């Protein structure tokens, strides 16, 4: 054969080999894809997701980290159910199939139990099993015994908590929110999930002797809640500034959101003719009364933050008061002074919302930054503040008990305000002596800057909280005793009727401030509206009132009162602001297209498109004009360049970023099977290495049949 013929034969063979290699590679890829799809299906069969679950997550302040995290791939443990103390003792003292995931009955959930499980070194995670029929602990609060003890007037005055060292505002507090846990903690509420966990545990994990668990497959849980942030807010914020080649990695975000504010009468730097107002027309010192309430709460678990007594009752009382006061002042010359309705968010974390309002007032930029070319509300300063009433933890007192008024100092203005409230109120009010130790409240932030503000805190509790579930998952409608009347007659001894009476007393008292005369009419708070508001804020956010303002897009679940992070607005301020506008706004003839304001020319009014009747979502739509608006509720610590995170002046709370919060149930092989599987895997690995080595050494013989060894 010629040289060119040999080359052509070699080329043909090489071409055939390339085609065969391509076909072989394609078959391998298809087979791998098929195996991947089958492995995904197999994984879905192996694991059963726990859908109705809520996870504990990590928060940080300027110096420490708090909360929970799992390992990056998740924490896995054998299921052990704890319903009694003996169940907990068995796990800690006798359990051998470590690590475990403890499933805890709500009545057993306590700080002492969590600490004992953590110190045992046997626990890789905890899940609380709770449904509507589960027995609750008689008292439990995730919060400190003295909430916000390191902020506000309490910190400025060097006070620790309550009146005297043995008095704590929150006597049932456990401080589990302010501890760093070594394992993930989940809260499971789905009845089907709880039933499946009980069945799986009963079928596989109950044994006569602890050692028997080592010889059988066991029911297990995988809890995945890995947190990206660690250390402190100061370290985390610094890490946030690091940039990679393609993007910036975020590890944590500042807590915060938006405050809601509204004035009874519009305030503008321009009068009706567009001429700038003179100094004589501006408000004088003490001319603006404030009715304030907080909108947020907290708990250990993401997305599960009810707050019946903690926030909801104060919010609805303020809204009902505003609605009544607008009716009383309609077509009446009572605008000698003004009222600022102020709903604050982030107060659970060292008064984020109120500290930002005070900071902006000092800077002259509250409620908006001044712009001479725009019609806008003129700045409100601390000197403008007159009577200040804060609503805090309102609920119906026990028989024979009364509401309570807390105050920092005594003055003629405070005495006059208290006298007016007691005269207009239907229920008795106990006035506590002036004290440096005020209960945790937003008023503390204002008093820290201006101690002579004539402010009071109206609350159901005296020297200690009567809410035994403060800042926990149990502060809900059931603990408040609320029963929805749903347009039927509201009982006179209900929480709805009680809060309506409080709203009436507040509205009549604030009327005297703005009109300089007592109210002589017969208007009272709408108890049906109060019933609907409580239903919306406690049980069902898809209620008819919220549907009226959300045009049918509200979520079909209870609200979560957690403040959230600064760039993701939580639902509570949004629906609260819209509810205020719906109930107090004035009708316009604008169409839906024109129902908006031009912020570049007018910042006095907002316009919203809503149903014309709150109790009928299908009613005709209307454009309302309102003075309701939002302001930034992010701590000044994140607005001040170079702020010292350890100074304690402002809130420094941040929230860790995470990728997923999941819980999955599966059947974990026995220890013997795991050892056997590992051994077979190691043997297969060694055999594969030996085979590859043999093929490499003998490749000339194996892949060249015409090869004749030399020698």
C-alpha positions in Angstrom: 0.0 0.0 0.0 1.3 3.5 -0.9 2.0 6.2 1.7 -1.0 8.2 0.5 -3.2 5.2 0.7 -2.1 4.5 4.3 -2.8 8.1 5.2 -6.3 7.9 3.6 -7.1 4.8 5.6 -5.9 6.3 8.8 -8.0 9.4 8.1 -11.1 7.3 7.5 -10.4 5.4 10.7 -10.0 8.6 12.7 -13.2 10.0 11.3 -15.1 6.9 12.2 -13.6 7.0 15.7 -14.8 10.7 16.1 -18.3 9.8 15.0 -18.4 6.8 17.4 -17.0 9.0 20.2 -19.7 11.6 19.5 -22.5 9.0 19.5 -21.1 7.5 22.7 -20.8 11.0 24.4 -24.4 11.8 23.4 -25.7 8.5 24.8 -23.8 9.2 28.1 -25.3 12.7 28.3 -28.8 11.4 27.7 -28.3 8.7 30.3 -26.9 11.1 32.8 -29.9 13.4 32.2 -32.3 10.5 32.7 -30.5 9.5 35.9 -30.7 13.1 37.1 -34.4 13.2 36.5 -34.9 9.8 38.2 -32.7 10.9 41.1 -34.9 14.0 41.5 -38.0 11.9 41.5 -36.3 9.5 44.0 -35.4 12.4 46.2 -39.0 13.6 46.2 -40.1 10.2 47.3 -37.5 10.0 50.0 -38.3 13.4 51.6 -41.7 14.8 52.7 -41.8 18.6 53.0 -43.3 20.2 56.1 -45.3 23.0 54.5 -46.8 24.9 57.4 -43.6 25.7 59.2 -41.9 28.9 60.4 -38.2 29.2 61.2 -36.3 31.1 63.8 -33.7 33.3 62.2 -30.8 35.5 63.1 -30.8 39.2 64.1 -27.8 41.3 65.1 -27.2 44.6 66.9 -24.1 46.7 67.1 -22.2 44.3 69.3 -23.9 40.8 69.3 -25.8 38.2 67.3 -29.1 36.6 68.4 -31.4 33.8 67.1 -30.8 30.6 65.2 -29.0 29.1 62.2 -28.4 25.7 60.7 -25.4 24.4 58.9 -25.2 25.3 55.2 -26.6 21.9 54.0 -29.1 21.8 56.9 -29.2 20.0 60.3 -30.4 16.4 60.4 -31.6 14.5 63.5 -33.7 11.6 64.6 -37.2 12.7 65.7 -38.0 12.6 69.4 -41.3 14.0 70.7 -41.3 15.8 74.0 -44.8 16.0 75.6 -43.7 15.6 79.3 -40.6 16.1 81.3 -39.8 12.4 81.3 -39.6 12.6 77.5 -37.0 15.3 77.7 -35.1 13.4 80.4 -35.0 10.3 78.2 -33.4 12.3 75.3 -30.8 14.0 77.5 -29.9 11.0 79.6 -30.6 7.9 77.6 -30.9 8.7 73.8 -28.1 7.0 71.8 -29.2 7.6 68.1 -27.6 11.1 68.2 -28.1 13.7 66.9 -31.8 14.3 67.6 -34.4 16.8 66.5 -36.7 17.4 69.4 -40.4 17.9 68.6 -41.8 19.9 71.5 -45.4 20.3 72.6 -46.3 24.0 73.2 -47.0 23.5 76.9 -43.4 22.2 77.3 -41.7 25.0 75.3 -39.6 27.0 77.7 -36.2 28.6 78.1 -35.1 26.0 80.6 -35.9 23.2 78.1 -34.1 24.8 75.3 -31.0 25.4 77.4 -31.0 21.8 78.6 -31.3 20.5 75.1 -28.5 22.7 73.9 -26.1 21.8 76.8 -26.7 18.1 76.2 -24.9 18.2 72.9 -27.3 15.6 71.5 -29.8 17.9 69.8 -29.4 19.2 66.2 -32.6 21.1 66.1 -36.0 21.8 67.7 -39.5 22.0 66.3 -42.6 23.1 68.2 -45.8 21.3 67.2 -48.7 23.6 67.6 -52.2 23.6 66.2 -55.5 25.2 67.2 -56.3 22.4 69.6 -52.9 22.3 71.3 -52.7 23.2 74.9 -50.9 26.5 75.5 -48.5 27.3 78.3 -50.1 29.4 80.9 -47.6 32.2 80.3 -44.7 32.6 77.9 -43.0 35.6 76.3 -40.0 35.5 74.0 -39.0 39.0 75.1 -36.8 40.3 77.8 -38.2 41.1 81.2 -37.5 44.7 80.5 -38.1 45.4 76.7 -35.8 48.1 75.2 -33.9 48.5 78.5 -30.9 49.9 76.6 -32.8 52.7 74.7 -35.0 55.7 75.2 -35.5 57.5 78.5 -34.7 54.3 80.4 -31.2 54.1 79.1 -30.7 57.9 79.5 -31.7 57.7 83.1 -29.7 54.6 83.8 -32.8 52.6 84.8 -32.9 48.8 84.5 -36.6 47.9 84.6 -39.8 48.8 86.4 -39.8 50.4 89.8 -37.1 48.9 91.8 -34.9 45.9 91.0 -37.5 43.3 91.8 -40.1 44.8 89.6 -40.1 43.9 85.9 -42.5 45.3 83.3 -42.7 41.9 81.6 -42.6 39.3 84.4 -43.2 36.4 82.0 -40.2 37.3 79.8 -37.7 34.6 79.0 -35.3 36.5 76.8 -35.1 33.6 74.3 -35.2 36.2 71.6 -32.0 37.7 72.9 -30.0 34.4 73.0 -27.8 32.8 70.4 -28.9 29.2 69.8 -26.6 26.4 68.4 -29.4 24.8 66.4 -32.3 25.7 64.2 -35.7 26.1 65.8 -38.9 25.7 63.8 -42.6 26.2 64.5 -45.0 23.7 62.8 -48.7 24.5 62.6 -50.2 22.2 59.9 -52.5 19.5 61.3 -51.6 17.1 58.5 -47.8 17.7 59.1 -48.2 17.2 62.8 -50.2 14.0 62.3 -47.6 12.6 59.8 -44.8 13.3 62.3 -46.6 11.6 65.1 -47.3 8.6 62.9 -43.7 8.4 61.6 -42.4 8.6 65.2 -44.8 6.0 66.5 -44.0 3.5 63.7 -40.2 3.8 63.7 -38.8 5.5 66.7 -40.5 4.1 69.8 -38.3 1.3 71.3 -38.2 -0.7 74.5 -34.5 0.1 75.0 -32.5 3.1 73.8 -29.9 0.8 72.1 -32.6 -0.7 69.9 -32.7 2.6 67.9 -29.2 1.8 66.6 -30.5 -1.3 64.7 -33.4 0.1 62.8 -34.4 2.8 60.3 -35.6 5.9 62.2 -37.9 8.8 61.4 -35.8 12.0 61.0 -36.1 15.6 60.1 -33.9 17.9 58.1 -34.1 21.6 59.1 -32.4 24.1 56.8 -32.2 27.7 57.9 -28.6 28.7 57.2 -27.9 32.4 58.0 -25.3 34.4 56.0 -24.7 37.0 58.7 -22.7 36.6 61.9 -20.9 38.5 64.6 -22.6 41.9 64.9 -24.3 44.6 62.7 -21.0 46.5 62.6 -19.2 43.5 61.1 -22.0 42.6 58.8 -22.5 46.1 57.4 -18.7 46.2 56.7 -18.9 42.8 54.9 -21.8 44.1 52.8 -19.5 46.7 51.3 -17.2 44.0 49.8 -17.7 43.5 46.1 -16.8 40.6 43.9 -15.9 40.8 40.2 -19.5 40.4 39.1 -21.8 41.6 42.0 -22.0 42.8 45.6 -22.9 40.1 48.2 -25.4 41.1 50.8 -25.2 39.5 54.3 -27.7 41.5 56.3 -30.1 44.4 56.1 -31.2 47.1 58.6 -34.5 46.6 60.3 -37.0 49.2 59.4 -40.0 50.2 57.3 -42.4 53.1 57.1 -44.2 55.1 59.8 -47.8 56.2 59.1 -48.7 59.8 59.8 -51.8 61.9 59.2 -53.0 65.4 60.4 -56.6 66.1 61.2 -56.4 69.3 59.1 -54.2 69.8 56.0 -51.0 71.8 56.5 -49.4 73.6 53.6 -46.7 76.1 52.9 -49.1 77.7 50.4 -52.6 79.0 51.0 -55.6 78.4 48.7 -54.5 81.1 46.3 -51.0 79.7 45.9 -49.4 82.5 47.9 -46.8 81.5 50.5 -48.0 81.5 54.0 -46.7 84.2 56.4 -45.0 83.4 59.7 -48.1 84.5 61.5 -50.1 81.7 60.0 -47.7 78.9 61.1 -48.5 76.7 64.1 -47.4 77.9 67.5 -45.6 76.0 70.3 -47.6 73.2 71.7 -50.4 73.6 69.0 -50.2 70.0 67.6 -51.6 67.2 69.8 -50.2 63.7 69.0 -52.1 60.4 69.3 -49.6 57.6 68.8 -49.4 53.9 68.8 -46.9 51.2 67.6 -47.6 49.0 64.6 -45.0 46.3 65.2 -44.2 43.3 67.5 -41.8 40.4 67.3 -41.4 36.7 68.0 -38.8 34.0 67.3 -40.3 32.9 64.0 -40.3 34.5 60.5 -43.8 35.2 59.2 -45.5 34.3 62.5 -45.7 37.4 64.6 -49.3 38.0 65.9 -49.8 40.9 68.3 -53.3 41.1 69.7 -52.6 43.1 72.9 -49.1 44.2 71.9 -50.1 46.2 68.8 -53.5 45.5 67.2 -55.8 46.9 69.9 -53.9 50.2 69.9 -53.9 50.4 66.1 -57.6 49.9 65.8 -58.4 52.3 68.7 -56.3 55.0 67.0 -58.0 54.4 63.6 -61.5 54.5 65.2 -60.6 57.7 67.1 -59.5 59.4 63.9 -62.6 58.3 62.1 -64.8 59.7 64.9 -62.9 63.0 65.2 -63.2 63.6 61.5 -67.0 63.2 61.8 -67.1 65.5 64.8 -65.1 68.2 63.0 -66.9 67.9 59.7 -68.7 71.2 58.8 -67.5 72.6 62.2 -65.1 75.4 62.9 -62.8 73.5 65.2 -59.5 74.0 63.4 -57.8 76.3 65.9 -55.2 73.7 66.4 -54.3 70.4 64.9 -53.8 66.7 65.7 -51.1 64.4 64.4 -52.0 60.7 64.2 -48.7 58.8 64.4 -48.4 55.1 63.9 -44.8 53.9 64.4 -43.0 50.8 63.3 -39.8 49.2 64.6 -40.5 50.1 68.2 -39.8 46.6 69.4 -36.2 47.1 68.4 -35.0 50.1 70.4 -37.6 52.4 69.1 -36.6 52.5 65.4 -39.7 54.4 64.2 -39.9 57.0 66.9 -36.2 57.7 67.0 -36.3 58.5 63.3 -39.2 60.8 63.7 -37.4 62.7 66.5 -34.2 62.8 64.5 -36.0 64.2 61.5 -37.8 66.7 63.7 -34.4 67.9 65.0 -33.1 68.1 61.4 -36.2 70.1 60.3 -37.2 67.5 57.7 -40.3 65.9 59.3 -42.7 65.0 57.7 -40.9 65.9 54.4 -37.7 67.6 53.4 -38.5 71.3 52.8 -38.7 72.4 49.1 -39.8 76.1 48.5 -41.0 75.2 45.0 -43.5 72.6 46.2 -46.7 72.9 48.2 -46.0 70.7 51.2 -46.6 70.4 54.9 -44.2 72.7 56.8 -41.8 71.0 59.1 -43.0 69.9 62.6 -40.5 70.5 65.4 -40.4 69.1 68.9 -41.5 72.6 70.1 -44.8 72.2 68.2 -45.8 69.1 70.2 -48.6 69.7 72.7 -50.6 67.0 74.4 -49.1 63.6 73.6 -51.2 60.5 74.2 -49.7 57.1 73.5 -51.9 53.9 73.4 -50.1 50.9 74.7 -51.3 47.3 75.3 -55.0 48.1 75.5 -57.4 45.4 76.5 -60.5 45.1 78.6 -59.5 45.2 82.3 -60.5 42.5 84.7 -63.7 43.1 86.7 -63.1 45.8 89.3 -59.9 47.0 87.5 -59.3 50.2 85.5 -57.2 51.6 82.8 -53.9 53.3 83.9 -52.1 56.4 83.0 -48.3 56.6 83.2 -46.5 59.9 83.1 -42.9 61.2 83.4 -43.5 64.5 85.1 -46.4 66.6 86.4 -47.5 69.9 84.8 -50.6 72.0 84.4 -50.9 70.7 80.8 -50.7 67.0 81.9 -53.2 67.6 84.7 -55.6 69.3 82.3 -55.2 66.4 79.7 -55.9 63.7 82.4 -58.9 65.6 83.7 -60.4 65.9 80.2 -59.9 62.1 79.6 -61.4 61.1 82.9 -64.4 63.4 82.3 -65.0 62.1 78.8 -64.3 58.4 79.6 -66.9 55.8 80.4 -64.5 53.5 82.3 -62.5 54.3 85.4 -58.9 55.5 84.9 -56.2 55.1 87.5 -53.5 57.8 87.4 -50.1 56.5 88.6 -47.6 58.8 90.3 -45.0 60.6 88.1 -42.0 58.4 87.7 -38.6 58.2 85.9 -39.4 54.5 85.1 -41.9 54.7 82.4 -43.0 51.4 80.7 -41.4 50.7 77.3 -43.2 53.2 75.0 -42.4 55.5 72.1 -43.0 58.5 74.3 -39.7 57.7 75.9 -37.9 58.7 72.7 -39.6 62.1 72.6 -39.0 62.8 76.3 -35.3 61.9 76.0 -35.0 65.0 73.7 -37.6 67.2 75.3 -38.5 66.2 78.9 -41.3 68.8 79.2 -43.6 67.3 76.6 -47.0 66.9 78.3 -47.2 63.3 77.5 -49.1 60.3 79.0 -49.2 56.6 78.2 -52.7 55.0 78.4 -52.5 51.3 79.1 -54.4 48.4 80.7 -51.4 47.5 83.0 -50.1 49.3 86.0 -46.6 48.3 87.3 -46.4 45.0 85.3 -47.8 43.7 82.1 -50.9 41.6 82.4 -50.3 40.2 78.9 -48.6 36.9 79.7 -47.9 36.3 76.0 -46.1 39.6 75.2 -44.0 39.3 72.0 -44.7 35.6 71.5 -46.6 33.4 69.0 -49.5 33.2 71.5 -50.5 36.9 71.6 -53.4 36.4 69.2 -57.2 36.8 69.0 -57.7 33.8 71.3 -55.6 35.3 74.1 -57.5 38.5 73.7 -60.9 36.8 73.9 -62.1 38.4 70.6 -65.2 36.9 68.9 -66.2 38.3 65.6 -69.8 39.6 65.5 -69.9 39.9 61.7 -72.5 42.7 61.4 -74.6 41.3 64.2 -75.2 43.0 67.5 -71.9 43.4 69.4 -72.1 42.4 73.1 -71.7 45.3 75.5 -69.2 43.4 77.6 -67.0 42.6 74.6 -63.5 43.9 73.7 -65.1 45.7 70.7 -67.4 47.7 72.9 -64.7 48.5 75.4 -62.3 49.8 72.7 -65.1 51.8 71.1 -65.7 53.5 74.4 -62.0 54.3 74.7 -62.0 55.8 71.2 -65.0 58.0 72.1 -63.2 59.4 75.1 -60.1 60.1 73.1 -61.9 61.8 70.3 -64.0 64.0 72.6 -60.8 65.0 74.5 -58.8 65.8 71.4 -61.8 67.8 70.1 -61.4 70.1 73.1 -57.7 70.6 72.1 -58.5 71.7 68.5 -61.7 73.6 69.3 -60.8 75.1 72.7 -64.3 74.0 73.8 -66.0 70.8 75.0 -67.8 68.7 72.5 -71.6 69.0 72.9 -72.8 66.6 70.2 -73.8 62.9 70.4 -71.3 61.3 68.1 -69.6 58.1 69.4 -67.3 55.5 67.9 -68.8 53.0 65.5 -68.7 49.7 67.4 -69.5 47.8 64.1 -66.4 49.4 62.6 -64.4 48.4 65.6 -65.6 44.8 65.3 -64.5 44.7 61.6 -61.1 46.4 62.4 -60.3 43.8 65.1 -61.3 41.0 62.7 -59.0 42.4 60.0 -56.0 42.9 62.3 -56.4 39.7 64.4 -57.9 37.0 62.2 -58.3 37.6 58.5 -56.5 40.2 56.4 -58.8 39.3 53.5 -61.7 41.0 55.3 -64.2 43.3 53.6 -62.6 46.5 54.9 -59.1 45.6 53.6 -60.6 44.4 50.3 -62.1 47.8 49.9 -58.7 49.4 50.0 -56.7 46.6 48.3 -59.3 46.1 45.5 -59.6 42.4 46.3 -55.8 41.7 46.4 -55.4 41.3 50.1 -53.9 38.0 51.4 -56.0 35.3 52.9 -54.1 35.0 56.2 -53.6 36.8 59.4 -51.1 39.8 59.5 -47.6 39.4 60.7 -46.5 42.4 62.8 -42.8 42.0 62.4 -41.1 45.2 61.3 -39.1 43.6 58.4 -36.2 45.1 56.6 -35.8 48.6 55.3 -36.1 47.8 51.6 -39.1 45.4 51.8 -42.2 47.1 53.2 -44.3 45.0 55.6 -48.1 44.8 55.1 -49.2 46.4 58.4 -48.1 50.0 57.6 -49.6 49.7 54.1 -53.0 48.5 55.1 -53.1 50.8 58.2 -52.3 53.9 56.1 -54.9 52.9 53.5 -57.5 52.2 56.2 -57.0 55.6 57.7 -57.4 57.2 54.3 -60.5 55.2 53.6 -62.2 56.2 56.8 -61.2 59.8 56.9 -60.6 60.9 53.3 -62.8 63.3 51.4 -64.4 62.3 48.1 -63.2 63.8 44.8 -64.5 63.6 41.2 -61.2 62.2 39.8 -61.3 59.2 37.7 -59.1 56.2 38.4 -56.5 57.4 35.9 -56.3 60.8 37.5 -56.5 59.5 41.1 -52.9 60.3 42.1 -50.9 63.3 43.3 -48.1 65.1 41.6 -45.3 65.0 44.1 -43.3 67.5 42.2 -45.9 70.2 42.8 -48.1 69.0 45.7 -47.1 66.9 48.7 -49.9 68.0 51.0 -52.5 65.4 49.8 -52.4 61.8 48.7 -55.1 60.3 46.5 -56.3 56.6 46.6 -58.8 54.6 44.6 -61.1 52.6 46.9 -64.6 51.2 47.3 -67.0 53.9 48.3 -68.3 51.8 51.2 -65.9 49.8 53.5 -68.5 47.2 54.4 -69.3 46.5 50.7 -66.2 45.7 48.5 -68.4 45.5 45.5 -69.7 49.1 45.8 -68.7 51.7 43.3 -65.2 53.0 43.3 -64.2 56.5 44.3 -61.1 58.7 44.5 -60.4 59.9 48.0 -58.2 62.9 49.0 -56.3 62.4 52.3 -53.5 63.9 54.4 -52.3 60.4 55.3 -48.7 59.7 54.3 -45.7 57.6 55.1 -42.3 58.5 56.5 -39.0 56.6 56.7 -38.7 54.3 59.7 -35.0 53.4 59.5 -32.7 54.0 62.4 -30.6 57.2 62.2 -27.6 54.9 62.9 -27.8 53.9 59.2 -28.2 57.5 58.0 -25.2 59.0 59.9 -21.9 58.5 58.2 -19.4 56.8 60.5 -21.9 56.2 63.3 -20.4 54.4 66.3 -22.5 51.2 66.5 -21.6 50.6 70.1 -22.7 54.0 71.4 -26.2 53.0 72.2 -27.7 56.2 71.1 -29.8 54.8 68.2 -31.0 51.3 67.2 -28.5 49.2 65.3 -30.6 46.1 64.6 -30.1 44.2 61.4 -31.5 40.9 60.0 -29.4 38.2 58.4 -30.0 37.2 54.8 -30.8 33.5 54.1 -31.4 31.4 51.1 -34.2 29.0 52.3 -36.2 28.0 55.3 -37.3 24.4 54.9 -38.2 21.4 57.0 -38.3 17.9 55.5 -39.2 14.5 57.0 -37.5 11.3 55.8 -36.6 7.8 57.0 -33.0 7.6 58.2 -31.2 4.2 57.7 -30.0 2.3 60.7 -26.4 2.7 61.8 -25.6 -0.8 60.6 -27.0 -0.1 57.1 -25.1 3.2 57.0 -21.8 1.4 57.9 -22.5 -1.2 55.3 -23.2 1.4 52.6 -20.1 3.3 53.5 -18.0 0.1 53.4 -19.3 -0.9 50.0 -18.7 2.6 48.7 -15.1 2.5 49.9 -14.6 -1.0 48.4 -16.0 0.2 45.1 -13.7 3.2 45.2 -10.6 1.1 45.8 -11.6 -1.4 43.1 -12.1 1.4 40.6 -8.7 2.9 41.4 -7.1 -0.5 41.0 -8.9 -1.1 37.7 -7.8 2.3 36.3 -4.2 1.6 37.4 -4.3 -1.9 35.7 -5.7 -0.5 32.4 -3.1 2.3 32.4 -0.2 -0.1 32.9 -1.5 -2.6 30.3 -3.1 -0.3 27.8 -0.8 -1.2 24.9 -1.8 -4.9 25.3 -5.5 -4.2 25.9 -6.1 -1.7 23.1 -3.6 -2.9 20.4 -4.3 -6.5 19.4 -1.4 -6.5 16.9 1.1 -5.5 19.5 3.9 -8.1 20.1 6.0 -7.6 23.2 9.7 -7.1 22.5 12.1 -9.6 23.8 
